[in-house]
Structures are given as structure tokens and as C-alpha cells.
Amino acid sequence: MSFTAMFVLCALGGYILGSIPFGLVLSKLAGYGDIRKSGSGNIGATNVLRVTGSKSLALVTILLDAFKAAIAAFIALKTVPNELCFIYSWPATTSLIGCLIAGSCGVIGHMFPVWLKFKGGKGVSSAFGLLLVTYWPIALIALFIWIAMAFIFRYSSLSALTAAVSIPFLSFFMLPQVYTLFYTIIVALVIFKHRSNIIRLLKGEETKIKFKKSEKKE
């Protein structure tokens, strides 16, 4: 099999894994119905918490959303042969490229799942999963930034955007250029998916993180 075919399989496999809407599925199984009809209408962990009030359900959603992009990247990393290649004259390996393609498509699948008419989540947890497999130190730095921003300002969207924007800059100084290329594409999509949040932040209308558990549905 040619490397082009392998990369196409990495992209398709990553997309299919990433498009599994765990937040929607888990919320329905827990008896909360379709979370797309409440809160922000998103299928991610933040809206799961907002609609259900269940921190455990939101945590499981975060872990599964991160896992699906991470496992796609990991499988590609271990199955694609490790040979030298070049992207825009930048040296890399075929296994790394397959890993970045699969993981990135996992994030894209979460954002634009075909099963939900391409209306998915905002990709923060899935992007974190991609980072964990491809270069975990940046993942930990981004997580620290998210936690710090959330603690100080209590805006989930602002925390996510700040952490996301830091990723290409960190990778530019810490990693080969090919990482920065893929990370920049994903971060641009994360920002695009947060465009309504950005507008609300600018207007001072964005909802803050609430640590008090809301009342459950009967």
C-alpha cells in the first residue's frame, strides 16, 4: 500500500472515530434527552454540565472526547511505517505525518460529524487528546493555562481560546515546523467554532463557569 493510501486511511479512520458524539449519547443514556435542544446547543462537556448539572457525566465526556482523537493518532503512529519524508521541505517521518493526520481528523470529526449534519462540538477536548499523543509537554502547558484562566476569569470559552492560541506559538519554538502546521490548522478551527462565544465575550454576555451543582431533571 502506498503512503498516500495510508494517509487517506488515517484521515478516514480519525474522522470516523472523532465523529462519535459521546456527549450526546451519554446524556441520552443518562435520561437527560437531547442536549442540543438546551443550553448552548453544543454536544461538548461544557454543555453537558450546563444541561445535566452532572460533573461526573461532563468529566466522562471530556475523557472520551479526548480519547477518540488520541487513539486515532496513536494507532496511526504505531501502524504507519516509519520512513523519512518532507512536507514543504520540512523533514518528518511518515509515521508522524500519519499520526498528525489521524489525530487532526479526529478533532475535525468531533467538530463536524456527518451523523449530526456536521454540527458538532468545539474540539477543545479532542485537540487536547491529539496533543497528548503527539507532544504531551505542550498538552500539559495548555491545560495549565486553561485551569489558570478558568480559575481567574471563570469563562470556559475564554480559557479554551487562550490555551488554544498558545499552542502554535509553543510548538514554533519547541518542535519541528510540521507540528506547527497541523496545530495551527486545528487551533484556527477551534477559534472558528468559538465565534459565537467570542461575540458574547466582547458584549459581556458570556455565561460564567458555575461550580454549584444544578438541580437534576426528574
KEMAR-890462 format. One record per residue (C-alpha): residue number from 0; residue in three letters; x, y, z. Coordinates in Angstrom, 1 decimal. Example, Ala and Ser with C-alpha at 12.3 -4.5 7.8 and 13.67 -1.06 7.14 Angstrom:
BEGIN
<pt><n>0</n><res>ala</res><x>12.3</x><y>-4.5</y><z>7.8</z></pt>
<pt><n>1</n><res>ser</res><x>13.7</x><y>-1.1</y><z>7.1</z></pt>
END
This chain:
BEGIN
<pt><n>0</n><res>met</res><x>0.0</x><y>0.0</y><z>0.0</z></pt>
<pt><n>1</n><res>ser</res><x>1.3</x><y>3.5</y><z>-0.9</z></pt>
<pt><n>2</n><res>phe</res><x>1.8</x><y>6.1</y><z>1.7</z></pt>
<pt><n>3</n><res>thr</res><x>-0.8</x><y>8.3</y><z>0.1</z></pt>
<pt><n>4</n><res>ala</res><x>-3.4</x><y>5.5</y><z>0.6</z></pt>
<pt><n>5</n><res>met</res><x>-2.2</x><y>5.0</y><z>4.2</z></pt>
<pt><n>6</n><res>phe</res><x>-2.6</x><y>8.7</y><z>4.9</z></pt>
<pt><n>7</n><res>val</res><x>-6.1</x><y>8.6</y><z>3.4</z></pt>
<pt><n>8</n><res>leu</res><x>-7.0</x><y>5.7</y><z>5.7</z></pt>
<pt><n>9</n><res>cys</res><x>-5.6</x><y>7.7</y><z>8.6</z></pt>
<pt><n>10</n><res>ala</res><x>-7.8</x><y>10.6</y><z>7.7</z></pt>
<pt><n>11</n><res>leu</res><x>-10.9</x><y>8.5</y><z>7.3</z></pt>
<pt><n>12</n><res>gly</res><x>-10.3</x><y>6.4</y><z>10.4</z></pt>
<pt><n>13</n><res>gly</res><x>-9.6</x><y>9.5</y><z>12.5</z></pt>
<pt><n>14</n><res>tyr</res><x>-12.7</x><y>11.3</y><z>11.2</z></pt>
<pt><n>15</n><res>ile</res><x>-15.0</x><y>8.3</y><z>11.9</z></pt>
<pt><n>16</n><res>leu</res><x>-13.6</x><y>7.9</y><z>15.5</z></pt>
<pt><n>17</n><res>gly</res><x>-13.8</x><y>11.6</y><z>16.1</z></pt>
<pt><n>18</n><res>ser</res><x>-17.4</x><y>11.9</y><z>14.9</z></pt>
<pt><n>19</n><res>ile</res><x>-18.8</x><y>9.7</y><z>17.7</z></pt>
<pt><n>20</n><res>pro</res><x>-20.9</x><y>12.2</y><z>19.7</z></pt>
<pt><n>21</n><res>phe</res><x>-20.2</x><y>10.9</y><z>23.2</z></pt>
<pt><n>22</n><res>gly</res><x>-21.7</x><y>14.0</y><z>25.0</z></pt>
<pt><n>23</n><res>leu</res><x>-25.0</x><y>13.5</y><z>23.2</z></pt>
<pt><n>24</n><res>val</res><x>-25.0</x><y>9.7</y><z>23.6</z></pt>
<pt><n>25</n><res>leu</res><x>-24.1</x><y>9.7</y><z>27.3</z></pt>
<pt><n>26</n><res>ser</res><x>-26.7</x><y>12.4</y><z>28.1</z></pt>
<pt><n>27</n><res>lys</res><x>-29.4</x><y>10.5</y><z>26.4</z></pt>
<pt><n>28</n><res>leu</res><x>-28.4</x><y>7.3</y><z>28.1</z></pt>
<pt><n>29</n><res>ala</res><x>-28.5</x><y>9.1</y><z>31.4</z></pt>
<pt><n>30</n><res>gly</res><x>-32.0</x><y>10.3</y><z>30.8</z></pt>
<pt><n>31</n><res>tyr</res><x>-31.4</x><y>13.9</y><z>30.0</z></pt>
<pt><n>32</n><res>gly</res><x>-32.6</x><y>13.8</y><z>26.4</z></pt>
<pt><n>33</n><res>asp</res><x>-31.1</x><y>15.7</y><z>23.5</z></pt>
<pt><n>34</n><res>ile</res><x>-28.7</x><y>18.3</y><z>25.0</z></pt>
<pt><n>35</n><res>arg</res><x>-28.6</x><y>20.1</y><z>21.6</z></pt>
<pt><n>36</n><res>lys</res><x>-32.0</x><y>21.5</y><z>22.5</z></pt>
<pt><n>37</n><res>ser</res><x>-30.8</x><y>23.2</y><z>25.7</z></pt>
<pt><n>38</n><res>gly</res><x>-28.0</x><y>25.4</y><z>26.9</z></pt>
<pt><n>39</n><res>ser</res><x>-25.6</x><y>26.4</y><z>24.1</z></pt>
<pt><n>40</n><res>gly</res><x>-26.9</x><y>23.5</y><z>21.9</z></pt>
<pt><n>41</n><res>asn</res><x>-23.4</x><y>22.1</y><z>21.8</z></pt>
<pt><n>42</n><res>ile</res><x>-22.5</x><y>18.4</y><z>22.3</z></pt>
<pt><n>43</n><res>gly</res><x>-19.3</x><y>19.0</y><z>24.3</z></pt>
<pt><n>44</n><res>ala</res><x>-18.6</x><y>18.6</y><z>28.0</z></pt>
<pt><n>45</n><res>thr</res><x>-19.4</x><y>22.3</y><z>28.9</z></pt>
<pt><n>46</n><res>asn</res><x>-22.9</x><y>22.0</y><z>27.7</z></pt>
<pt><n>47</n><res>val</res><x>-23.3</x><y>18.5</y><z>29.2</z></pt>
<pt><n>48</n><res>leu</res><x>-22.5</x><y>20.1</y><z>32.6</z></pt>
<pt><n>49</n><res>arg</res><x>-24.7</x><y>23.1</y><z>31.9</z></pt>
<pt><n>50</n><res>val</res><x>-27.7</x><y>21.0</y><z>30.9</z></pt>
<pt><n>51</n><res>thr</res><x>-27.4</x><y>18.0</y><z>33.2</z></pt>
<pt><n>52</n><res>gly</res><x>-25.7</x><y>19.5</y><z>36.1</z></pt>
<pt><n>53</n><res>ser</res><x>-23.6</x><y>16.3</y><z>36.4</z></pt>
<pt><n>54</n><res>lys</res><x>-19.9</x><y>16.9</y><z>36.9</z></pt>
<pt><n>55</n><res>ser</res><x>-19.2</x><y>13.1</y><z>36.5</z></pt>
<pt><n>56</n><res>leu</res><x>-21.0</x><y>13.0</y><z>33.2</z></pt>
<pt><n>57</n><res>ala</res><x>-19.2</x><y>16.0</y><z>32.0</z></pt>
<pt><n>58</n><res>leu</res><x>-15.9</x><y>14.5</y><z>33.1</z></pt>
<pt><n>59</n><res>val</res><x>-16.5</x><y>11.3</y><z>31.2</z></pt>
<pt><n>60</n><res>thr</res><x>-17.5</x><y>13.3</y><z>28.1</z></pt>
<pt><n>61</n><res>ile</res><x>-14.2</x><y>15.2</y><z>28.3</z></pt>
<pt><n>62</n><res>leu</res><x>-12.2</x><y>11.9</y><z>28.7</z></pt>
<pt><n>63</n><res>leu</res><x>-14.0</x><y>10.2</y><z>25.8</z></pt>
<pt><n>64</n><res>asp</res><x>-13.8</x><y>13.2</y><z>23.5</z></pt>
<pt><n>65</n><res>ala</res><x>-10.0</x><y>13.4</y><z>24.2</z></pt>
<pt><n>66</n><res>phe</res><x>-9.6</x><y>9.7</y><z>23.9</z></pt>
<pt><n>67</n><res>lys</res><x>-11.1</x><y>9.4</y><z>20.4</z></pt>
<pt><n>68</n><res>ala</res><x>-8.6</x><y>11.8</y><z>18.8</z></pt>
<pt><n>69</n><res>ala</res><x>-5.8</x><y>10.4</y><z>20.9</z></pt>
<pt><n>70</n><res>ile</res><x>-6.5</x><y>6.8</y><z>20.0</z></pt>
<pt><n>71</n><res>ala</res><x>-6.7</x><y>7.7</y><z>16.3</z></pt>
<pt><n>72</n><res>ala</res><x>-3.3</x><y>9.4</y><z>16.5</z></pt>
<pt><n>73</n><res>phe</res><x>-1.8</x><y>6.6</y><z>18.5</z></pt>
<pt><n>74</n><res>ile</res><x>-3.0</x><y>3.8</y><z>16.1</z></pt>
<pt><n>75</n><res>ala</res><x>-1.6</x><y>5.7</y><z>13.1</z></pt>
<pt><n>76</n><res>leu</res><x>1.7</x><y>6.3</y><z>14.9</z></pt>
<pt><n>77</n><res>lys</res><x>2.1</x><y>2.6</y><z>15.6</z></pt>
<pt><n>78</n><res>thr</res><x>0.9</x><y>1.2</y><z>12.2</z></pt>
<pt><n>79</n><res>val</res><x>2.3</x><y>3.6</y><z>9.6</z></pt>
<pt><n>80</n><res>pro</res><x>5.9</x><y>2.6</y><z>8.6</z></pt>
<pt><n>81</n><res>asn</res><x>8.5</x><y>5.0</y><z>10.0</z></pt>
<pt><n>82</n><res>glu</res><x>10.3</x><y>6.4</y><z>6.9</z></pt>
<pt><n>83</n><res>leu</res><x>11.8</x><y>9.8</y><z>6.2</z></pt>
<pt><n>84</n><res>cys</res><x>9.6</x><y>12.3</y><z>4.2</z></pt>
<pt><n>85</n><res>phe</res><x>9.3</x><y>16.0</y><z>3.6</z></pt>
<pt><n>86</n><res>ile</res><x>6.4</x><y>18.4</y><z>4.0</z></pt>
<pt><n>87</n><res>tyr</res><x>7.1</x><y>21.8</y><z>2.3</z></pt>
<pt><n>88</n><res>ser</res><x>10.8</x><y>20.9</y><z>2.5</z></pt>
<pt><n>89</n><res>trp</res><x>10.4</x><y>20.2</y><z>6.3</z></pt>
<pt><n>90</n><res>pro</res><x>11.9</x><y>16.9</y><z>7.4</z></pt>
<pt><n>91</n><res>ala</res><x>9.5</x><y>14.5</y><z>9.1</z></pt>
<pt><n>92</n><res>thr</res><x>8.6</x><y>10.8</y><z>9.2</z></pt>
<pt><n>93</n><res>thr</res><x>5.7</x><y>9.0</y><z>7.6</z></pt>
<pt><n>94</n><res>ser</res><x>4.5</x><y>7.6</y><z>10.9</z></pt>
<pt><n>95</n><res>leu</res><x>4.5</x><y>11.2</y><z>12.4</z></pt>
<pt><n>96</n><res>ile</res><x>2.5</x><y>12.6</y><z>9.4</z></pt>
<pt><n>97</n><res>gly</res><x>0.0</x><y>9.7</y><z>9.7</z></pt>
<pt><n>98</n><res>cys</res><x>-0.3</x><y>10.4</y><z>13.4</z></pt>
<pt><n>99</n><res>leu</res><x>-0.9</x><y>14.1</y><z>12.9</z></pt>
<pt><n>100</n><res>ile</res><x>-3.4</x><y>13.5</y><z>10.1</z></pt>
<pt><n>101</n><res>ala</res><x>-5.4</x><y>10.9</y><z>12.0</z></pt>
<pt><n>102</n><res>gly</res><x>-5.5</x><y>12.9</y><z>15.2</z></pt>
<pt><n>103</n><res>ser</res><x>-6.3</x><y>16.1</y><z>13.4</z></pt>
<pt><n>104</n><res>cys</res><x>-9.1</x><y>14.4</y><z>11.5</z></pt>
<pt><n>105</n><res>gly</res><x>-10.3</x><y>13.1</y><z>14.8</z></pt>
<pt><n>106</n><res>val</res><x>-10.7</x><y>16.6</y><z>16.1</z></pt>
<pt><n>107</n><res>ile</res><x>-12.4</x><y>17.6</y><z>12.8</z></pt>
<pt><n>108</n><res>gly</res><x>-14.8</x><y>14.7</y><z>13.1</z></pt>
<pt><n>109</n><res>his</res><x>-15.8</x><y>15.9</y><z>16.5</z></pt>
<pt><n>110</n><res>met</res><x>-16.4</x><y>19.4</y><z>15.2</z></pt>
<pt><n>111</n><res>phe</res><x>-18.2</x><y>18.4</y><z>12.0</z></pt>
<pt><n>112</n><res>pro</res><x>-19.7</x><y>14.9</y><z>12.5</z></pt>
<pt><n>113</n><res>val</res><x>-21.5</x><y>13.6</y><z>9.4</z></pt>
<pt><n>114</n><res>trp</res><x>-24.1</x><y>11.9</y><z>11.7</z></pt>
<pt><n>115</n><res>leu</res><x>-25.2</x><y>15.2</y><z>13.1</z></pt>
<pt><n>116</n><res>lys</res><x>-25.3</x><y>17.1</y><z>9.8</z></pt>
<pt><n>117</n><res>phe</res><x>-21.8</x><y>18.4</y><z>10.5</z></pt>
<pt><n>118</n><res>lys</res><x>-22.9</x><y>20.3</y><z>13.7</z></pt>
<pt><n>119</n><res>gly</res><x>-20.6</x><y>19.0</y><z>16.4</z></pt>
<pt><n>120</n><res>gly</res><x>-18.6</x><y>20.2</y><z>19.4</z></pt>
<pt><n>121</n><res>lys</res><x>-15.9</x><y>22.9</y><z>19.6</z></pt>
<pt><n>122</n><res>gly</res><x>-12.9</x><y>20.5</y><z>19.6</z></pt>
<pt><n>123</n><res>val</res><x>-11.2</x><y>21.5</y><z>22.8</z></pt>
<pt><n>124</n><res>ser</res><x>-11.1</x><y>18.1</y><z>24.5</z></pt>
<pt><n>125</n><res>ser</res><x>-10.3</x><y>16.3</y><z>21.2</z></pt>
<pt><n>126</n><res>ala</res><x>-7.5</x><y>18.7</y><z>20.5</z></pt>
<pt><n>127</n><res>phe</res><x>-6.1</x><y>18.0</y><z>23.9</z></pt>
<pt><n>128</n><res>gly</res><x>-6.1</x><y>14.3</y><z>23.1</z></pt>
<pt><n>129</n><res>leu</res><x>-4.2</x><y>15.0</y><z>19.9</z></pt>
<pt><n>130</n><res>leu</res><x>-1.6</x><y>17.0</y><z>21.8</z></pt>
<pt><n>131</n><res>leu</res><x>-1.2</x><y>14.3</y><z>24.4</z></pt>
<pt><n>132</n><res>val</res><x>-0.1</x><y>11.7</y><z>21.8</z></pt>
<pt><n>133</n><res>thr</res><x>1.9</x><y>14.0</y><z>19.5</z></pt>
<pt><n>134</n><res>tyr</res><x>3.7</x><y>16.1</y><z>22.2</z></pt>
<pt><n>135</n><res>trp</res><x>2.4</x><y>15.8</y><z>25.8</z></pt>
<pt><n>136</n><res>pro</res><x>4.5</x><y>18.7</y><z>27.3</z></pt>
<pt><n>137</n><res>ile</res><x>2.6</x><y>21.2</y><z>25.3</z></pt>
<pt><n>138</n><res>ala</res><x>-0.7</x><y>19.5</y><z>26.3</z></pt>
<pt><n>139</n><res>leu</res><x>0.2</x><y>20.0</y><z>29.9</z></pt>
<pt><n>140</n><res>ile</res><x>1.2</x><y>23.6</y><z>29.4</z></pt>
<pt><n>141</n><res>ala</res><x>-2.1</x><y>24.3</y><z>27.6</z></pt>
<pt><n>142</n><res>leu</res><x>-4.0</x><y>22.5</y><z>30.4</z></pt>
<pt><n>143</n><res>phe</res><x>-2.3</x><y>24.7</y><z>33.0</z></pt>
<pt><n>144</n><res>ile</res><x>-3.2</x><y>27.8</y><z>31.0</z></pt>
<pt><n>145</n><res>trp</res><x>-6.9</x><y>26.6</y><z>30.8</z></pt>
<pt><n>146</n><res>ile</res><x>-7.1</x><y>25.9</y><z>34.5</z></pt>
<pt><n>147</n><res>ala</res><x>-5.5</x><y>29.3</y><z>35.4</z></pt>
<pt><n>148</n><res>met</res><x>-7.7</x><y>31.3</y><z>33.1</z></pt>
<pt><n>149</n><res>ala</res><x>-10.8</x><y>29.4</y><z>34.3</z></pt>
<pt><n>150</n><res>phe</res><x>-9.9</x><y>30.0</y><z>37.9</z></pt>
<pt><n>151</n><res>ile</res><x>-9.2</x><y>33.7</y><z>37.4</z></pt>
<pt><n>152</n><res>phe</res><x>-12.0</x><y>34.7</y><z>34.9</z></pt>
<pt><n>153</n><res>arg</res><x>-14.5</x><y>31.7</y><z>35.2</z></pt>
<pt><n>154</n><res>tyr</res><x>-15.2</x><y>31.7</y><z>31.4</z></pt>
<pt><n>155</n><res>ser</res><x>-14.8</x><y>28.3</y><z>29.8</z></pt>
<pt><n>156</n><res>ser</res><x>-14.6</x><y>29.7</y><z>26.3</z></pt>
<pt><n>157</n><res>leu</res><x>-12.0</x><y>32.3</y><z>27.2</z></pt>
<pt><n>158</n><res>ser</res><x>-9.9</x><y>29.7</y><z>28.9</z></pt>
<pt><n>159</n><res>ala</res><x>-10.2</x><y>27.4</y><z>25.9</z></pt>
<pt><n>160</n><res>leu</res><x>-9.3</x><y>30.1</y><z>23.4</z></pt>
<pt><n>161</n><res>thr</res><x>-6.3</x><y>31.3</y><z>25.4</z></pt>
<pt><n>162</n><res>ala</res><x>-5.0</x><y>27.8</y><z>25.8</z></pt>
<pt><n>163</n><res>ala</res><x>-5.6</x><y>27.1</y><z>22.1</z></pt>
<pt><n>164</n><res>val</res><x>-3.8</x><y>30.2</y><z>20.9</z></pt>
<pt><n>165</n><res>ser</res><x>-0.8</x><y>29.4</y><z>22.9</z></pt>
<pt><n>166</n><res>ile</res><x>-0.3</x><y>26.1</y><z>21.2</z></pt>
<pt><n>167</n><res>pro</res><x>1.1</x><y>27.2</y><z>17.8</z></pt>
<pt><n>168</n><res>phe</res><x>3.4</x><y>29.6</y><z>19.5</z></pt>
<pt><n>169</n><res>leu</res><x>4.7</x><y>27.0</y><z>21.9</z></pt>
<pt><n>170</n><res>ser</res><x>5.2</x><y>24.5</y><z>19.1</z></pt>
<pt><n>171</n><res>phe</res><x>7.0</x><y>27.0</y><z>16.9</z></pt>
<pt><n>172</n><res>phe</res><x>9.8</x><y>27.3</y><z>19.5</z></pt>
<pt><n>173</n><res>met</res><x>9.7</x><y>23.7</y><z>20.8</z></pt>
<pt><n>174</n><res>leu</res><x>9.0</x><y>21.5</y><z>17.8</z></pt>
<pt><n>175</n><res>pro</res><x>9.8</x><y>21.0</y><z>14.1</z></pt>
<pt><n>176</n><res>gln</res><x>7.6</x><y>23.1</y><z>11.7</z></pt>
<pt><n>177</n><res>val</res><x>5.4</x><y>20.2</y><z>10.6</z></pt>
<pt><n>178</n><res>tyr</res><x>3.8</x><y>20.1</y><z>14.1</z></pt>
<pt><n>179</n><res>thr</res><x>3.1</x><y>23.8</y><z>14.0</z></pt>
<pt><n>180</n><res>leu</res><x>1.4</x><y>23.4</y><z>10.6</z></pt>
<pt><n>181</n><res>phe</res><x>-1.1</x><y>20.9</y><z>11.9</z></pt>
<pt><n>182</n><res>tyr</res><x>-1.6</x><y>22.6</y><z>15.3</z></pt>
<pt><n>183</n><res>thr</res><x>-2.3</x><y>25.9</y><z>13.6</z></pt>
<pt><n>184</n><res>ile</res><x>-5.0</x><y>24.4</y><z>11.4</z></pt>
<pt><n>185</n><res>ile</res><x>-6.7</x><y>22.8</y><z>14.4</z></pt>
<pt><n>186</n><res>val</res><x>-6.4</x><y>26.0</y><z>16.5</z></pt>
<pt><n>187</n><res>ala</res><x>-7.9</x><y>28.0</y><z>13.7</z></pt>
<pt><n>188</n><res>leu</res><x>-10.9</x><y>25.6</y><z>13.6</z></pt>
<pt><n>189</n><res>val</res><x>-11.3</x><y>25.8</y><z>17.4</z></pt>
<pt><n>190</n><res>ile</res><x>-11.4</x><y>29.6</y><z>17.2</z></pt>
<pt><n>191</n><res>phe</res><x>-13.9</x><y>29.4</y><z>14.3</z></pt>
<pt><n>192</n><res>lys</res><x>-16.2</x><y>27.1</y><z>16.4</z></pt>
<pt><n>193</n><res>his</res><x>-16.0</x><y>29.6</y><z>19.2</z></pt>
<pt><n>194</n><res>arg</res><x>-17.0</x><y>32.6</y><z>17.1</z></pt>
<pt><n>195</n><res>ser</res><x>-20.4</x><y>33.0</y><z>18.9</z></pt>
<pt><n>196</n><res>asn</res><x>-18.6</x><y>32.8</y><z>22.3</z></pt>
<pt><n>197</n><res>ile</res><x>-16.2</x><y>35.5</y><z>21.2</z></pt>
<pt><n>198</n><res>ile</res><x>-19.1</x><y>37.8</y><z>20.3</z></pt>
<pt><n>199</n><res>arg</res><x>-20.7</x><y>37.1</y><z>23.7</z></pt>
<pt><n>200</n><res>leu</res><x>-17.4</x><y>37.7</y><z>25.5</z></pt>
<pt><n>201</n><res>leu</res><x>-17.0</x><y>41.1</y><z>23.7</z></pt>
<pt><n>202</n><res>lys</res><x>-20.5</x><y>42.0</y><z>24.7</z></pt>
<pt><n>203</n><res>gly</res><x>-20.1</x><y>40.8</y><z>28.3</z></pt>
<pt><n>204</n><res>glu</res><x>-22.9</x><y>38.3</y><z>27.8</z></pt>
<pt><n>205</n><res>glu</res><x>-20.9</x><y>35.0</y><z>28.1</z></pt>
<pt><n>206</n><res>thr</res><x>-22.0</x><y>32.6</y><z>30.8</z></pt>
<pt><n>207</n><res>lys</res><x>-19.5</x><y>32.0</y><z>33.6</z></pt>
<pt><n>208</n><res>ile</res><x>-18.5</x><y>28.7</y><z>34.9</z></pt>
<pt><n>209</n><res>lys</res><x>-20.7</x><y>27.7</y><z>37.9</z></pt>
<pt><n>210</n><res>phe</res><x>-19.2</x><y>25.3</y><z>40.4</z></pt>
<pt><n>211</n><res>lys</res><x>-22.6</x><y>24.8</y><z>42.2</z></pt>
<pt><n>212</n><res>lys</res><x>-24.4</x><y>21.7</y><z>41.1</z></pt>
<pt><n>213</n><res>ser</res><x>-27.6</x><y>22.5</y><z>39.4</z></pt>
<pt><n>214</n><res>glu</res><x>-30.8</x><y>20.6</y><z>40.0</z></pt>
<pt><n>215</n><res>lys</res><x>-31.3</x><y>17.4</y><z>38.1</z></pt>
<pt><n>216</n><res>lys</res><x>-34.2</x><y>16.6</y><z>35.9</z></pt>
<pt><n>217</n><res>glu</res><x>-36.8</x><y>14.3</y><z>37.5</z></pt>
END
